[in-house]
Every structure is written in structure tokens, then in C-alpha cells.
Amino acid sequence: MSLVPSAETRIPLGKSGLAVAPLGWGMWRFGGGDRASARRRVEAALEVSCTLFDTADIYGSGGERGFGGAESLLGEVLREAPQLRERMVLATKAGITPPVPYDSSERYLLEACEASLRRLGVEQIDLYQIHRPDLLAHPAEVAQALERLRSAGKIRSAGVSNHTAAQVDALRAHLPFDLAAVQNEFSPLVIEPLSDGTLDQAMQRGIALLAWSPLAQGRLAVSAGEAPVEPRVAEVIHALDAVAARSGTPRSAVAYAWVMAHPARPIPLIGSQNPARIREARSAYSVQLTREEWYRILVAARGARMP
């Protein structure tokens, strides 16, 4: 039996009543290009059965559209093709406010959500996430903002990103509803969620885990002949390539499959903005990853034998 879920599997977003495909699409670099190009990328993600679309108000801020650029571009696509909205679970994030850098005060989150709704051109955000912990915001204040937004119908569910397990529990203690998702970096190279309580908490509390940068910010996508990589990265690439050669899939697909294989059912967020690479990700479902191979990749990531 394969450790990897099928494309038809649906993973619950906590107790929100929403469920998504095992692969999602991350829109960190979505802010560039025109509407036609943006629509092709959106449709490519839908074509490979991605249902979770994850953006943020800070995405695209370095481009010509400025702050909110990725949301604005997606909004243009949805206004042109409103039928696409029905096929996606729409997630966005707030709380990064350069040069502050973080603000999760109640006032700011309420204003930020309204701004995101306007840019996206939608009446409700399916999953609204606190992008990074604001150490000056009491969890009770953050919880109150999320509850007000949920009660007003502005958001359907709430989550957090880049939070520790302890920070998640601190916020949950003040929320009258359950968090739907936690989004942290997780890949065959960035393995801290396996040991820092993130994945254990997700299973214990029934929270979905969204894995950003499943290719380790491109370090696992390096091609042969490119700049040399550090020994540990090379060992992980070698272990991934062994599975890729056996299964006849790209290395990236094996990396996605490795993340999906964990029993917490983490959802890798494909980061590519290239339609061909987005479509290529679907081959992750055909990777017949064995338990031995999964652990061999982990040993390479650890740079040492398993305890």
C-alpha cells in the first residue's frame, strides 16, 4: 500500500467543514505578469486538482502593483472568470506590515481583511491566516479579531502561519472555535516540524498542516551541473533521485510525495509559477514511496543515523 494519498483524497481543514486536495498552490510569486498569464497559471493549478489557493496581502509587494499585488491580480482573474472561484478554497494571510514589521492588533486585522476582500473581489475568505506571530499582540486580542471577522461572515475559518506549537496553543485558548490550519515550512530538507511538536499537534488537535516551500526554497530543484550544493543537500537530492529514477517521476514529485506521506497528511504548496511545472506536480500521486525509502530520505536530511 502506498504511503502517498491519491488525487481523489480530500483532507479536512480542521473542523471548518472544508476539505481540499492533497496538493495546494502557493502564490508567493504570483504578483507578476498580466491577467492572461495569471489566468493560465490559475487554470494549470486547477487542472492538476489543486483546490487550496494560498496567497497573502504581502505577496507581490515588490512588484509594480505594490502591497496586495498578488491578491489584486487574482481578483482580476476572478472578475474575468468568476466560475473559477467555485472550484477553489481561497486562503490568504495578514499581519506582515513593512517596515513595522508585524501587526496583529485587532484594529489592523479587521482593516486588513476588508482590504483583502476588496482586492480579491469576494464576499468571504475561506481560510484567513495570521502570517507571522506579532509578539506585541496578546493572543486574546488576535482571537477577538478572528471571532469578529468570522461572526460577520467575512471569513469562514482561521489559521496561523509560522507559529510554534506553543503559540498555536496560546491562541487556541482564547478562540471560541477551532483553528483550521497551521502553515509552516516543511520539506525533505527542512524537517523541524517532525520534532518540534508541529505535526504531533496537528494530529492531536485535528488541524490541517500546510507545508510551504516543499522544495526547500528551490534548493531541492537544482539541476545537474548547476552550482555545487552543501553535502547534506546533495545527500538528500541523491536519495530523492533514487526514488525518482525507480518511479519515473521528476525529483520534485518525490519531494511532494515525501511530505504527503506523513500521517498528519501535510498539504505541500506548489510554489512554481510555470504552468508546465505546476502540471508536472501531479506526478507526485504516482510515486509509490516505500517506508524504507521515506526513512532513507530522512536519514539524509538529518545528516546522521536515526536514533
Secondary structure by P-SEA (a helix, b strand, c coil): ccccccccbbbbccccccccccbbbbccccccccaaaaaaaaaaaaaacccbbbbccccccccccccaaaaaaaaaaaaacaaaaaacbbbbbccccccccccccaaaaaaaaaaaaaaaccccccbbbcccccccccaaaaaaaaaaaaaaccccccccccccaaaaaaaaaaccccccbbbbbbccccccccccaaaaaaaaabbbbbbcccccccccccccccccccaaaaaaaaaaaaaaaaacccaaaaaaaaaaccccbbbbbbccccaaaaaaccccccccccaaaaaaaaaaaaccccc
